[in-house]
Amino acid sequence: MKTKTSLFFLAALFFANSLVAQQKKAASATDQKMNTFIDNLMSKMTVDEKIGQLNLPAVGFDVTGPILSQGVNEKIEKGLVGGVFNTFTPQAVLKLQKLAMTKSRLKIPLLFGYDVVHGHKTIFPIPLGLSASWDMDLIEKSARIAAREASADGLNWTFSPMVDIARDPRWGRISEGSGEDPYLGSLIGAAMVRGYQTNSLSNKDAIMACVKHFALYGAAEGGRDYNTTDMSLIRMYNEYLPPYKAAIDAGAETVMVSFNDINGTPATANKWLLTDLLRKDWGFKGFVVSDYTGVSELIAHGLGDLQTVSARSLEAGNDMDMVSEGFLTTLKQSLKEKKITEDVIDMACRRILESKYKLGLFENPYKYVNEELAKTEILSVQNRLDAKNIAAASMVLLKNNNQLLPLKKNAKIALIGPLADNKRDMVGNWSAAGDWKKAISVIEGLKNVAPDMEITYAKGANLVDNPAILKQINANGADITADAKSPKQLIEEAVNAAKKADIAVVVLGESAIMGGEATSRTNLDLLPNQKDLLKALSATGKPIVLVLMNSRPLTLEWEDANVPAILETWFSGTEAGNAIADVLVGNYNPSGKLTATFPRNVGQIPLYYNHKSTGRPYDGVSNEKFKSRYIDSSNDPLYPFGFGLSYTSFDFSPVKLDKSTIKSGQTIQATVTVKNNGKFDGHEVVQLYLQDIYGSVTRPVKELKGFQKIFLKKGESKKVTFTIDTEMLKFYNSDLKFAAESGDFNVFIGSNSRDVSTAKFGFTL
């Protein structure tokens, strides 16, 4: 028997090795064919044409930066454009691609990029909301649908995923990422890349992913967009870099450089970042693109004039210049002055041509031009159904006293708030080509889902009354006009509606344009006029369900203390209203979990679960003075990372370990039993955290290392087991070596980062 088993094993091993060898041979043959093609093409290219491939102007429908490019058509005809962005639709793409293919000398096809961030025309929840689903399959599906729609609409490149770790909700772009945790952020970044690119860029509905913003953009000081960053290498490697690395390991073809500086050098000109780390250490083979005018902004950073900074950016490893046209207008002069070499230009040009080759554009420049496909693929019935289900999975129940939710489908409700009968804000700020007019409002959703519900609507307040905020966001497209009625009249109408109803459902939050790029805030409370409305409604004594729409964690101490039920819905996309209604009436039992900590007040920021201890840690109970604490506020968040309630209740048993010590290479099993003790079937996200109690450097108080999303029927129990291995114990030490250390470890398992049970094991090398 042993002989047969051994023979079988050897045969299987031989087959596996043969298969790997065949795959490597095929890959090698493909690369050789590509290299031969590009060698031949580049041998015909002038220096101007090579530099032209490095030029990415903006032309089309959207303004996503401070300036727009000029004379793009003429430059395309001269072969001085490698790609364009902000242009889509088969008709528009066909027009520009034809210019390149009929007018330029070498007929090199163009790339077409766009900010397809959380959907193209079928819009999904903002990325921070998507991450709250803790469901990699759903997140990948959202990217897959986005890629199918974008590719049908002429696009072959998206500036997504944004994988920046963000721990400061004052920063508006926290909405565009996956929150504060490197482990979860890594999984999501990889899932998004797979969804966009499929298993091969040659597929007809694959588009290139662009990992951004490399690197550390989410750590901007003061939560102020475009601001500087400063951090140690050990924090960088352990906490901020992993999601970029995971997305690149998943095959991302392109990387976008961040605006901030790193170790005193702006990322757009940082050779250590773009060459030593990204290419040499991580093995990245695709091309790097600057952010919007990132090259010319190096002047304001203080690195020199346009010629100087352009040469420095290219030399550092930035291959493509977005909008600045510093490469186009100065690199040839720098070449003449021997400030750069033609080899550097050639390498950048080659990388861009290779991506075009992988996409199949040389074989078929019009691969992404198909009007009939656009008609059937975009905003299809199935896409909208998937969008609704994904939106529902992203919603987080923050509070539900006395089981106020779900609502009865025949309830008499007062639906109140400036976001209750609103389509424009449902799709969020980075809604790409999405048409907000096709979005479903909350009032529409409730009427669709619960036609027997008696609904009285009252606006209650303007979305924004603050003149300074209103001026800023209206300039950016919010298009908010004040109601003809006074604030007092609006509140009186809402109060009267609430008094006649059984329950008030109040929909409040931000304008969509208050989140995303260039939307930093210093105050994260609900706007004063909205809070006045909520306080007036609370005074009626009627039960209130607060439905939140926002692009970042808010400070909700008063709301948590005074409102019995709170549902976080983010900006949940085209099907927002239907998804929110499904959750409110119990067609969908909420299962979302926060991926960014909700602080009590802005004075606590930055606040995140995986912080380090201090030499004087505060226990949260005693009144001892000389501890790391505030005298006017708790240290603790209002809602911790990983938090989210359900309409049912889940009980967790103590953690059981199958052994108390392990050696390097061995594993340990950590098990809990989870029971659904409530009255509803539901999902729970079982979360595993570890703590390295003593290390050669200080370590976080806990770190997410695994999770399982399980479904339990009411009354059902299930054992959930995590396998802990040596890799999960490793970290970057003071020598930046990724290694585990002997010592004791705490294991935490629970429903969020705060509410856990604990066990301990020992580890030896």
HUCORLIN-V331477 format. One record per residue. N is the residue number from 1. PHI is phi in radians with two decimals (999 if undefined). Layout:
n->[N;N]
phi->[PHI;PHI]
This chain:
n->[1;2;3;4;5;6;7;8;9;10;11;12;13;14;15;16;17;18;19;20;21;22;23;24;25;26;27;28;29;30;31;32;33;34;35;36;37;38;39;40;41;42;43;44;45;46;47;48;49;50;51;52;53;54;55;56;57;58;59;60;61;62;63;64;65;66;67;68;69;70;71;72;73;74;75;76;77;78;79;80;81;82;83;84;85;86;87;88;89;90;91;92;93;94;95;96;97;98;99;100;101;102;103;104;105;106;107;108;109;110;111;112;113;114;115;116;117;118;119;120;121;122;123;124;125;126;127;128;129;130;131;132;133;134;135;136;137;138;139;140;141;142;143;144;145;146;147;148;149;150;151;152;153;154;155;156;157;158;159;160;161;162;163;164;165;166;167;168;169;170;171;172;173;174;175;176;177;178;179;180;181;182;183;184;185;186;187;188;189;190;191;192;193;194;195;196;197;198;199;200;201;202;203;204;205;206;207;208;209;210;211;212;213;214;215;216;217;218;219;220;221;222;223;224;225;226;227;228;229;230;231;232;233;234;235;236;237;238;239;240;241;242;243;244;245;246;247;248;249;250;251;252;253;254;255;256;257;258;259;260;261;262;263;264;265;266;267;268;269;270;271;272;273;274;275;276;277;278;279;280;281;282;283;284;285;286;287;288;289;290;291;292;293;294;295;296;297;298;299;300;301;302;303;304;305;306;307;308;309;310;311;312;313;314;315;316;317;318;319;320;321;322;323;324;325;326;327;328;329;330;331;332;333;334;335;336;337;338;339;340;341;342;343;344;345;346;347;348;349;350;351;352;353;354;355;356;357;358;359;360;361;362;363;364;365;366;367;368;369;370;371;372;373;374;375;376;377;378;379;380;381;382;383;384;385;386;387;388;389;390;391;392;393;394;395;396;397;398;399;400;401;402;403;404;405;406;407;408;409;410;411;412;413;414;415;416;417;418;419;420;421;422;423;424;425;426;427;428;429;430;431;432;433;434;435;436;437;438;439;440;441;442;443;444;445;446;447;448;449;450;451;452;453;454;455;456;457;458;459;460;461;462;463;464;465;466;467;468;469;470;471;472;473;474;475;476;477;478;479;480;481;482;483;484;485;486;487;488;489;490;491;492;493;494;495;496;497;498;499;500;501;502;503;504;505;506;507;508;509;510;511;512;513;514;515;516;517;518;519;520;521;522;523;524;525;526;527;528;529;530;531;532;533;534;535;536;537;538;539;540;541;542;543;544;545;546;547;548;549;550;551;552;553;554;555;556;557;558;559;560;561;562;563;564;565;566;567;568;569;570;571;572;573;574;575;576;577;578;579;580;581;582;583;584;585;586;587;588;589;590;591;592;593;594;595;596;597;598;599;600;601;602;603;604;605;606;607;608;609;610;611;612;613;614;615;616;617;618;619;620;621;622;623;624;625;626;627;628;629;630;631;632;633;634;635;636;637;638;639;640;641;642;643;644;645;646;647;648;649;650;651;652;653;654;655;656;657;658;659;660;661;662;663;664;665;666;667;668;669;670;671;672;673;674;675;676;677;678;679;680;681;682;683;684;685;686;687;688;689;690;691;692;693;694;695;696;697;698;699;700;701;702;703;704;705;706;707;708;709;710;711;712;713;714;715;716;717;718;719;720;721;722;723;724;725;726;727;728;729;730;731;732;733;734;735;736;737;738;739;740;741;742;743;744;745;746;747;748;749;750;751;752;753;754;755;756;757;758;759;760;761;762;763;764;765]
phi->[999;-1.10;-1.13;-1.06;-1.10;-1.11;-1.08;-1.08;-1.10;-1.12;-1.13;-1.11;-1.13;-1.08;-1.11;-1.12;-1.11;-1.12;-1.12;-1.07;-1.09;-1.12;-1.12;-1.11;-1.12;-1.13;-1.09;-1.10;-1.13;-1.13;-1.08;-1.11;-1.11;-1.11;-1.09;-1.09;-1.08;-1.25;-0.99;-1.12;-1.14;-1.19;-1.15;-1.64;-1.50;-1.37;-1.05;-1.05;-1.23;-1.13;-1.12;-1.02;-1.15;-1.57;-1.79;-2.16;-1.51;-1.76;-2.64;2.41;-1.65;-1.99;-1.83;-2.10;-2.84;-1.30;-2.38;-2.00;-1.31;-2.09;1.07;-1.18;-1.01;-1.11;-1.21;-1.05;-1.09;-1.56;1.30;-1.90;-2.38;-1.58;-2.99;-2.31;-2.41;1.36;-2.05;-2.61;1.52;-0.98;-1.16;-1.18;-1.15;-1.01;-1.05;-1.28;-1.13;-1.13;-1.03;-1.16;-1.50;-2.05;-1.84;-1.34;-1.12;-1.75;0.96;-1.54;-1.16;-1.62;-1.55;-2.24;-1.95;-2.86;-1.43;-1.58;-1.72;-2.45;2.01;-1.69;-1.92;-1.46;-1.69;-1.73;-1.01;-0.95;-0.94;-1.08;-1.21;-0.95;-1.11;-1.20;-1.28;0.88;-2.24;-1.15;-1.14;-1.17;-1.13;-1.10;-1.08;-1.07;-1.21;-1.13;-1.13;-1.05;-1.18;-1.10;-1.21;-1.12;-1.16;-1.26;-1.83;1.68;-1.63;-2.31;-2.70;-2.08;-1.55;-2.84;-1.54;-1.54;-2.02;-1.10;-1.21;-2.30;-2.16;-2.30;-1.24;-1.14;-1.32;-1.07;-1.40;-1.03;-1.13;-1.62;-2.07;-1.97;1.73;-1.82;-1.86;-1.21;-1.18;-1.12;-1.06;-1.17;-1.10;-1.22;-1.01;-1.13;-1.11;-1.13;-1.05;-1.06;-1.12;-1.27;-1.63;0.95;-1.58;-2.82;-1.17;-1.32;-1.11;-1.15;-2.00;-1.60;-2.25;-1.27;-1.49;-2.31;-1.29;-2.51;-1.86;-1.54;-2.57;1.25;-1.01;-1.23;-1.78;-0.98;-1.08;1.24;1.14;-1.71;-1.01;1.24;-1.35;-1.26;-2.27;-2.69;-2.69;-1.26;-1.10;-1.16;-1.22;-0.98;-1.22;-1.45;-2.05;-1.91;-1.38;-0.92;-1.14;-1.11;-1.08;-1.12;-1.19;-1.22;-1.10;-1.33;1.87;-0.92;-1.43;-2.37;-2.35;-1.83;-1.44;-1.46;-1.39;-1.38;-1.68;-2.39;0.92;1.55;-2.17;-0.96;-0.98;-1.16;-2.24;-1.75;-1.17;-1.02;-1.24;-1.50;-1.97;-1.15;-1.40;-1.15;-1.62;-1.33;-1.37;-1.64;1.32;-1.15;-1.97;-1.45;-2.04;-1.89;-2.16;-1.26;-1.39;-0.97;0.99;-1.05;-1.22;-1.17;-1.23;-1.12;-1.12;-1.15;-1.16;1.72;-1.71;2.40;-1.40;-1.05;-1.12;-1.11;-1.24;-1.14;-1.10;-1.17;-1.14;-1.09;-1.08;-1.23;2.18;-1.49;-1.61;-2.31;-1.79;-1.49;1.32;-1.03;1.04;-1.18;-1.08;-1.09;-1.71;-2.26;-1.11;-1.14;-1.17;-1.10;-1.13;-1.08;-1.50;1.07;-1.51;-2.42;-1.93;-1.18;-1.05;-1.17;-1.09;-1.04;-1.11;-1.11;-1.06;-1.04;-1.05;-1.22;-1.11;-1.08;-1.12;-1.12;-1.13;-1.07;-1.24;1.47;-1.30;-1.22;-1.29;-2.57;-1.07;-1.83;-0.95;-1.77;-2.01;-2.66;-1.11;-1.19;-1.11;-1.04;-1.15;-1.66;-1.51;-1.40;0.95;-1.20;-1.01;-1.18;-1.06;-1.22;-1.12;-1.09;-1.09;-1.13;-1.16;-1.19;-1.09;-1.06;-1.22;-1.54;-1.41;-2.09;-1.46;-1.59;-2.76;-2.76;-1.11;0.96;0.89;-1.05;-1.78;-1.38;-1.28;-1.26;-1.22;-1.93;-1.20;-1.80;-2.10;-1.76;-1.69;-2.27;2.20;-1.20;-1.81;-1.40;-2.13;-2.50;-1.77;-0.97;-1.55;-1.10;-1.56;1.37;-1.40;-1.57;-1.60;0.89;-1.55;-1.08;-1.74;-1.09;-1.15;-1.62;-1.36;-1.78;-1.39;-1.12;-1.13;-1.13;-1.06;-1.12;-1.18;-1.22;-1.50;-2.31;-1.09;-1.54;-1.26;-1.60;-2.05;-1.97;-1.80;-2.51;-1.14;1.43;-2.95;-1.23;-1.07;-2.38;-1.88;-1.04;-1.05;-1.16;-1.16;-1.07;-1.07;-1.19;-1.32;-1.17;-1.11;-1.75;1.85;-1.20;1.00;-1.68;-2.05;-1.21;-1.14;-1.12;-1.37;-1.27;-0.94;-1.10;-1.11;-1.08;-1.16;-1.05;-1.06;-1.15;-1.08;-1.10;-1.13;-1.12;-1.10;-1.58;-1.85;-1.40;-2.49;-1.79;-1.79;-1.99;-1.89;-2.31;2.59;-1.76;-1.25;-0.99;-1.37;-1.50;-2.17;1.66;-1.15;1.04;-2.31;-1.18;-2.26;-1.82;-2.25;-1.93;-1.22;-0.97;-1.01;-0.94;-1.15;-1.24;-1.17;-1.04;-1.05;-1.11;-1.14;-1.15;-1.19;-1.08;-1.17;-1.26;1.46;-1.35;-1.07;-2.14;-1.89;-1.64;-1.80;-1.71;-2.23;-2.84;-1.85;-2.76;-1.03;-1.91;-1.71;-2.23;-1.06;-1.11;-1.09;-1.12;-1.36;-2.12;-1.91;-1.26;-2.41;-2.35;-2.10;-1.54;-2.04;0.98;-1.94;-1.80;1.74;-0.98;-1.76;-0.91;-1.05;-1.15;-1.18;-1.07;-1.10;-1.02;-1.25;-1.07;-1.70;1.55;-1.12;-2.29;-1.48;-1.02;-2.40;-1.17;-2.31;-1.10;-1.96;-2.43;-1.09;-1.67;-1.33;-1.36;-2.72;-1.19;-1.14;-1.45;-1.32;-1.35;-2.32;-2.68;-1.25;-1.64;-1.37;-1.69;-1.36;-2.09;-1.25;-2.27;-1.17;-1.73;-1.48;1.42;-2.15;-1.24;-1.93;-1.16;-1.30;-1.50;-2.27;-1.38;-2.72;-1.65;-1.63;-2.09;-2.83;-1.17;-1.25;-1.32;-1.25;-1.29;-2.28;-1.40;-0.94;1.48;-1.43;3.07;-1.60;-2.40;-1.27;-1.90;-2.19;-2.08;-1.85;-1.98;-1.34;-1.05;-1.29;-2.03;-1.89;-1.41;-2.76;-1.75;-2.49;-2.43;-1.88;-0.93;1.63;-1.60;-2.20;-2.30;-1.75;-1.97;-2.24;-2.29;-1.86;-1.93;-2.14;-1.50;-1.69;-1.70;-1.85;-2.23;-1.21;-2.98;-1.69;-2.32;-1.76;-1.52;-1.99;-1.90;-2.17;-2.17;-2.33;-1.45;-1.15;-2.23;-2.43;-1.24;-2.30;-1.14;-2.15;-1.10;-1.17;-2.90;-2.41;-1.12;-2.24;-3.14;-2.80;-2.37;-1.66;-2.05;-2.03;-2.23;-1.31;-1.02;1.49;-1.45;-2.08;-2.65;-1.43;-2.09;-2.09;-1.98;-1.72;-1.75;-2.13;-1.07;-1.02;-1.25;-1.70;-1.41;-2.72;-1.48;-1.55;-1.16;-1.64;1.02;-1.70;-1.52;-2.65;-1.65;-2.24;-1.07;2.69;-1.74;-2.28;-1.60;-1.94;-2.10;-2.31;-3.04;-1.60;-2.85;-1.25;-1.69;-1.65;-2.37;-1.89;-2.26;-2.50;-2.38;-2.47;-1.88;-2.33;-2.27;-1.31]
